[in-house]
Amino acid sequence: MQCSSCRAEAPANVAYCPVCGNLISSSAQSLDQSTIMSSPGVSQPVYPSTNYGPPSYQGLQQNPYNNPYEPPPPYATNLPQPLTPVIGNGTLPPVPPPVPSPRPNRTRIFLIVGVSVLVLILIVVSVNLFMLSRRGTGPDGTAIPSYLPYKGTIALDDPLQDNSKGYNWQETTDRYGESCSFTKGAYHAITKRPSGQTGGLLYTCAAESSNFDNFVFQVQMNIVKGDCGALVFRAAPSNFQFYYFRVCADGYYTLFVYKNDQDIPPPLVGPLSSISVHTGLNQSNVITVVAKGEAIDFYVNQKKIDSVTDSTYSRGQIALATEFQTSDLTEVVYSNAKVWKL
């Protein structure tokens, strides 16, 4: 049998052309079908079974062959499409707002910064306390000056502006005009030559509440008139016993040990000149005496100028003094007295 569409030969017992897939003419199909049905010894064609039951008339009319020339369906066209959610009235649900990013925890940041600053402060304070403890400090935190290789605690700290610190500095004036007094915010010691006096003469101004054995004694001295000033230490004034360290406007220094109201004793040190002394009148000099046991050291303007070993006196008052040698009057102004116990 020949297909009327593509002219291809087709078996007699088929309804569709195996080449083009078109239905063979109805007349030929009817003829062949009737022939097949009426021919003795010829069995009827058996159609393959399907999941939908035996073939029906409509099934016989469908094309059992696929056209090899038809393009395949688009990829994944048969996949289920995602469902679009709707709410009751058929409208789309509102889009939720974007989730804001979390804010930084400022409290935590401030806490970390505060703790860091506190730790830094503690470190600085600890270092300062350690350094001060090595050099020695007093109740007011006043340390022994760094130029001194000693350790101690402050025992006297007086700017010498008045007598309010409780050290009981002498305030006196004798019949010759010699005096110890607080004037214009400083401590003035004045000595005058009496009529007929040919030699030098000293005049002391003691801190009567003081009593030290091993110590650093420092004061600022300014000779405004005359010749010399002096630091007195380990003194027993009633017996006129003391060490007397004299520094003069000409740059010379001397150490004496006075005993029992005697005349001027021979010097224990000096007189010697030092370039550390600022010479002339109205010159400020920082004078320092360090007494520790029998060892006594002397400093001028933070420079060590001399030392001596002596055991004559071990304890006593401190005092400030003035002395004339060639002048008829000497006036010395003192300020910023300090004593550290060693």
HELIX and SHEET records of a PDB file:
HELIX    1   1 SER A   26  SER A   38  1                                  13    
HELIX    2   2 TYR A   57  GLN A   61  1                                   5    
HELIX    3   3 ARG A  106  ARG A  135  1                                  30    
HELIX    4   4 PRO A  237  ASN A  239  5                                   3    
SHEET    1   A 5 THR A 153  ASP A 158  0                                        
SHEET    2   A 5 LEU A 329  LYS A 341 -1                                        
SHEET    3   A 5 ALA A 186  LYS A 192 -1                                        
SHEET    4   A 5 SER A 179  THR A 183 -1                                        
SHEET    5   A 5 THR A 172  THR A 173 -1                                        
SHEET    1   B 6 THR A 153  ASP A 158  0                                        
SHEET    2   B 6 LEU A 329  LYS A 341 -1                                        
SHEET    3   B 6 PHE A 215  LYS A 225 -1                                        
SHEET    4   B 6 SER A 284  LYS A 292 -1                                        
SHEET    5   B 6 ALA A 295  VAL A 300 -1                                        
SHEET    6   B 6 LYS A 303  THR A 309 -1                                        
SHEET    1   C 6 LEU A 201  PHE A 212  0                                        
SHEET    2   C 6 GLY A 316  PHE A 324 -1                                        
SHEET    3   C 6 CYS A 228  ALA A 236 -1                                        
SHEET    4   C 6 GLN A 241  CYS A 248 -1                                        
SHEET    5   C 6 TYR A 252  TYR A 258 -1                                        
SHEET    6   C 6 VAL A 269  SER A 273 -1                                        
END                                                                             
